[in-house]
Amino acid sequence: MTSFLRSDRARPLAIWLVLIAAVVVAMVVVGGITRLTGSGLSITEWRPISGALPPLSLAEWQAEFARYRAIPQFRFINPTMTLDQFRFIYFWEWSHRLLARVLGVAFLAPLIWFAARREIPRRLFGPLCGVVLLIALEPLVGWWMVASGLSERVYVAPERLTLHLGIAFALLGALIWTALEAWSGWARQTLPSRWGGLALGLLGLTYLQVLLGALVAGNHAGLVYNDWPMFAGRLLPQDYAGAGVWATLAHSQGAVQLHHRLTAYLLLIAAIAMGVGAWRSRQLPAASKALALGLAGMVTLQAMLGIVTLMAGVPLALGVAHQLTAALTLALATTFAWRVRRG
């Protein structure tokens, strides 16, 4: 049995998946810069192959700029933009798409190699198929998101941005979970379901908070109600209600910021309670206790950073840092959930 358990470990596979997860985090960071600099609509066509190279001549740059000048964002937001300014925003969107291409190649090529050498444990086939699906879906949703801002809107649709970021974070969690499975092999023991259920619940709450944060970003809601803990001196935002339920949940700046704040409070309380409970538990090993305390600390840091970012008016550095720590928080929550289920 011991030799079988060892053979079920695929540690080179695990290392590769962690490296892919790092690329996903880099994409999240560059995607945050792209959004905060208003660069997301600078490339108005989807060219998966030919678009890998940026414009190489003045004529090509002028052609790209002409396509950008035809969309509403230029006419209503950036009518005085120069070619040099356009090159700046184009760079960030191109970099984001380049990372997506790197991710695709860096995942698929080694996957084929591992499969050809029969180094993928059979029990990982399902999780890896899920990862493949998410990687394939992400650029399609990304272009669907960009397309929403090319004709009638000056920015992309918030719900499409939320879906795009949600897939990226789901991919990050799936990669980390699968990497841990590949590194450790078959489970030798499982802890009582209470801890596994609680940890998965905390992971789900963390993911929900990411989605709510994406709605805040998509609605530019971090640029309003920049006092805390009040909303322009009020207990609740004055413009909470939209024209309907969906308009309120997805498009009201006051509503999406309120929901993000309330879920942050809930997540902070849950993470600290989990950390204290884990530390006092006699069932959990030291590694799980350390992860629980680390997660509580990370959630606390993220909450504090969120407040500072909001009150500062979402400057670029703080906005990017907030998105990066969100990715690290979800990675840590995933690791903790996996760990407590394995013993």
Secondary structure, DSSP 8 states (H G I E B T S, - for coil): -HHHHHHT--HHHHHHHHHHHHHHHHHHHHHHHHHHTT-TTS--S--TTGGGS---SHHHHHHHHHHHHTSHHHHHT-TT--HHHHHHHHHHHHHHHHHHHHHHHHHHHHHHHHHHTT-S-GGGHHHHHHHHHHHHHHHHHHHHHHHTTSSS-SS--HHHHHHHHHHHHHHHHHHHHHHHHHHH-S-S----HHHHHHHHHHHHHHHHHHHHHHHHHHTTGGGS--SSSSBTTBSS-TT---SSHHIIIII-HHHHHHHHHHHHHHHHHHHHHHHHHHHH-SSS-HHHHHHHHHHHHHHHHHHHHHHHHHHTT--HHHHHHHHHHHHHHHHHHHHHHHHHHH-
